[in-house]
Amino acid sequence: VCLCFRDVPSVDILVWSELPTGAGLGSSAAYAVCLAAALLTACRAISCPLKEGESTARWTEEELTLINSWAFQGERVIHGNPSGVDNAVGTWGTCWGAVKERGKEMSLVASRVPMLRILLTNTKVPRSTKVLVAGVKEKILKFPAIMNPVLDSIDAISQECQSVLEAMPANPSPEYYPVLEELFDINQHHLNVIGVGHPSLDRLCRVTASHGLHSKLTGAGGGGCGITLLRPDTSPLAVEAAKRDLCACGFECWETTIGAPGVTLHHSSSLNAEVLHALSES
């Protein structure tokens, strides 16, 4: 597509990221989305949306669709047969909508998704998404009568979670959190069944459960990261105690939130000093 518009000049691509790679945080998808957006903009296949005086800007829905399609091709190179969810979330974000995947069809759902507090834990156990995806496929082919109902149940969990998230902004009742916690637990057990669990993730879940918290793996599993849901009224002491015990296991923890606007073009003046320093030093 790029070369149909005009020649692309020789370029050096400098990448800086705070995300640990191979940890289930979608770092490859973030890279693919940013690279697709940058190259498509450079060859004028899409516009440069940043206007004079603006610090950030986003592309049109049509342009985002093109960015996402090329980012998905990058994910296929890296992972073999990815779902496409990570690059779709990286493209459109999750502040004002969620990305729903069924088969290979992606769609934006929910007019608004609540910001959820989470504890993000990196087990520091490396894994390969491509290998894990291939292992799940092999297990489905070997035991279709067993595995397909499990996958259907995982899909039902996702739909139930979607319904809860859609209801939360209009009625931010604390009663939704026990439902989400139970869905976390059921989902984690199912993910172990299909073969993407890991002893480090089981340990993560046990440690947080001892503090009354609920966790599940994120990403491809097999190690990498897990997320722990934090209620609005979760005691800071409980969070700190959980973080301390997780770090004692050799894990790394961050308290953060789920929610982001998706791929965005930034003026250099909008970047913080740490990012500018990292880029200038590279």
C-alpha positions in Angstrom: 0.0 0.0 0.0 2.7 2.5 0.9 4.7 2.1 -2.3 1.5 2.8 -4.3 1.4 6.3 -2.9 5.1 7.4 -3.1 8.6 6.2 -2.5 9.5 5.8 1.2 12.9 7.4 2.1 15.5 5.5 3.9 14.8 5.8 7.6 16.2 4.8 11.0 13.5 3.6 13.4 14.3 4.2 17.1 12.1 2.3 19.6 11.9 3.0 23.3 9.5 1.2 25.7 8.8 0.8 29.4 7.0 -2.5 28.7 8.9 -5.7 29.4 8.9 -7.9 26.3 7.6 -11.4 26.2 5.5 -10.8 29.4 2.0 -10.8 28.1 1.5 -7.0 28.0 1.0 -6.7 24.3 4.4 -5.1 23.7 4.7 -6.6 20.2 1.3 -5.3 19.3 2.1 -1.8 20.6 5.3 -1.9 18.5 3.4 -3.1 15.4 0.7 -0.5 15.8 3.2 2.4 16.2 5.4 1.2 13.4 2.4 0.9 11.0 1.1 4.3 12.0 4.6 5.9 11.5 5.3 4.3 8.1 1.8 4.9 6.8 2.1 8.5 7.8 5.6 8.8 6.3 4.5 7.6 2.9 1.3 9.6 3.1 -1.0 6.7 2.9 -2.7 8.4 5.8 -2.7 12.0 6.9 -0.6 13.7 9.5 -3.3 14.7 11.9 -1.2 16.9 14.2 -2.1 20.6 13.6 0.0 23.6 14.5 -0.2 24.3 18.2 -1.5 20.8 19.1 0.5 18.5 21.4 -1.3 15.3 20.4 -3.7 14.1 17.7 -5.4 11.0 16.4 -6.3 9.7 13.0 -9.8 9.2 11.5 -11.6 5.9 12.0 -10.9 4.9 8.4 -7.2 5.6 8.9 -7.2 3.7 12.2 -8.7 0.7 10.4 -5.8 0.8 7.9 -3.2 1.1 10.8 -4.8 -1.8 12.5 -4.8 -4.0 9.4 -1.1 -3.5 8.9 -0.4 -4.0 12.6 -2.2 -7.3 12.5 0.1 -8.4 9.7 3.1 -7.5 11.9 1.6 -9.6 14.7 1.2 -12.5 12.3 4.9 -12.4 11.5 5.8 -12.3 15.2 3.2 -14.8 16.6 2.0 -17.0 13.7 -1.8 -17.0 14.4 -2.7 -14.2 16.8 -6.3 -13.3 17.7 -5.9 -9.7 16.6 -7.2 -8.4 19.9 -3.9 -6.8 21.1 -3.3 -4.8 17.9 -7.0 -3.7 17.9 -6.8 -2.5 21.5 -3.5 -0.8 20.7 -5.1 1.0 17.8 -8.4 2.1 19.2 -7.7 2.0 23.0 -10.1 1.2 25.8 -11.1 4.5 27.4 -14.4 4.8 25.5 -15.0 1.3 24.2 -13.8 -2.3 24.4 -12.7 -4.5 21.6 -14.7 -7.7 21.1 -13.4 -10.6 19.2 -15.4 -13.5 17.9 -13.6 -15.8 15.5 -11.6 -13.3 13.4 -14.1 -10.5 13.5 -13.3 -7.5 15.6 -15.8 -4.9 16.8 -15.9 -2.0 19.2 -18.4 -2.4 22.0 -19.7 -0.3 24.9 -20.0 3.4 24.7 -17.7 3.7 27.7 -15.6 1.3 29.8 -14.8 2.0 33.4 -11.3 2.6 34.6 -10.4 -0.3 36.7 -7.6 -0.4 39.3 -5.3 -3.3 39.0 -2.1 -4.7 40.3 0.1 -5.8 37.4 2.6 -8.5 38.3 5.5 -9.7 36.1 6.5 -13.2 37.0 9.7 -12.7 34.9 9.1 -16.2 33.4 9.8 -15.8 29.7 7.5 -17.5 27.2 6.7 -17.6 23.5 3.2 -16.6 22.4 3.7 -18.6 19.1 4.6 -21.8 21.0 1.7 -21.4 23.4 -0.9 -20.7 20.6 0.4 -23.7 18.7 0.1 -25.9 21.9 -3.6 -24.8 22.4 -4.4 -25.6 18.8 -2.8 -29.0 19.2 -4.8 -29.8 22.3 -8.0 -28.7 20.5 -7.3 -31.0 17.6 -6.5 -33.9 20.0 -9.5 -33.5 22.3 -12.1 -31.5 20.4 -15.1 -32.8 22.5 -13.4 -31.7 25.7 -11.7 -28.5 24.6 -14.4 -26.9 22.5 -16.9 -26.7 25.4 -14.1 -25.1 27.5 -13.5 -22.5 24.8 -17.3 -21.9 24.6 -17.3 -21.3 28.4 -14.4 -18.8 28.1 -16.4 -17.0 25.4 -19.4 -16.9 27.8 -17.2 -15.5 30.5 -16.0 -12.7 28.2 -19.6 -11.8 27.3 -20.7 -11.8 30.9 -17.7 -9.6 31.7 -18.7 -7.3 28.8 -22.2 -6.9 30.2 -20.9 -6.0 33.7 -18.4 -3.4 32.3 -21.1 -1.8 30.1 -23.4 -1.5 33.1 -20.7 0.0 35.5 -20.3 3.6 34.2 -24.1 4.3 34.5 -24.4 2.6 37.9 -21.0 2.5 39.7 -22.2 0.1 42.3 -19.8 -1.9 44.4 -21.9 -5.0 43.8 -20.2 -5.5 40.4 -16.8 -6.2 41.8 -17.6 -9.5 43.4 -19.0 -10.6 40.0 -15.8 -9.6 38.2 -13.7 -11.3 40.9 -15.6 -14.6 40.4 -15.2 -14.3 36.6 -11.5 -13.8 37.1 -11.3 -17.0 39.1 -13.3 -19.1 36.7 -11.4 -17.7 33.7 -8.0 -18.5 35.3 -9.1 -22.1 35.9 -10.2 -22.5 32.3 -6.9 -21.1 31.0 -5.1 -23.7 33.1 -7.3 -26.3 31.4 -6.4 -25.3 27.9 -2.7 -25.4 28.7 -1.5 -21.8 29.1 -1.1 -21.7 32.9 2.2 -21.9 34.7 3.3 -22.7 38.3 4.5 -19.0 38.7 1.0 -17.8 37.8 -0.6 -20.3 40.2 1.7 -18.9 42.9 0.7 -15.4 42.0 -3.0 -16.3 42.4 -2.4 -18.0 45.8 -0.4 -15.0 47.2 -3.0 -12.5 46.2 -5.8 -14.7 47.4 -4.2 -14.8 50.8 -4.9 -11.0 50.9 -8.5 -11.4 49.7 -7.6 -10.4 46.1 -8.4 -12.1 42.8 -6.0 -12.6 39.9 -5.7 -14.1 36.5 -3.0 -14.4 33.8 -2.9 -11.8 31.0 -1.6 -12.3 27.5 -0.6 -15.7 26.2 0.1 -17.1 29.7 2.9 -19.7 30.3 4.5 -17.2 32.6 4.7 -13.5 31.8 2.2 -11.3 33.7 -0.9 -11.6 35.7 -3.5 -8.9 36.8 -5.1 -8.5 40.1 -8.4 -6.6 40.4 -8.5 -3.9 43.1 -11.8 -2.7 44.3 -12.2 1.1 44.9 -12.3 0.3 48.7 -9.4 -2.1 48.7 -7.2 -1.1 51.7 -3.9 0.4 50.7 -2.4 -1.8 53.5 -3.7 -4.9 51.7 -2.3 -3.8 48.4 1.1 -3.0 49.9 1.1 -6.4 51.8 0.3 -8.2 48.5 3.0 -6.3 46.6 5.6 -7.1 49.3 4.7 -10.9 49.2 4.8 -11.0 45.4 8.2 -9.2 45.3 9.4 -11.8 47.9 8.6 -14.4 45.2 11.0 -12.7 42.8 8.1 -11.0 40.9 7.8 -7.3 39.9 4.6 -5.3 40.7 3.0 -2.1 39.6 -0.3 -0.6 40.7 -2.0 0.9 37.6 -5.3 1.2 35.8 -6.8 -0.4 32.7 -7.7 2.2 30.1 -5.9 4.1 27.3 -6.8 6.1 24.2 -5.0 4.0 21.6 -2.4 5.0 19.1 -1.7 8.8 19.2 0.7 11.1 17.4 2.7 13.2 19.8 4.6 16.4 19.3 8.0 16.2 20.8 7.1 19.0 23.2 4.5 16.7 24.8 6.9 13.9 25.7 8.2 13.8 29.2 11.9 14.4 30.1 12.6 10.7 30.7 11.4 9.7 27.2 13.3 12.5 25.5 16.4 11.6 27.4 16.1 7.9 26.4 15.6 8.7 22.8 18.5 11.2 22.7 20.8 8.7 24.3 20.0 5.9 21.9 
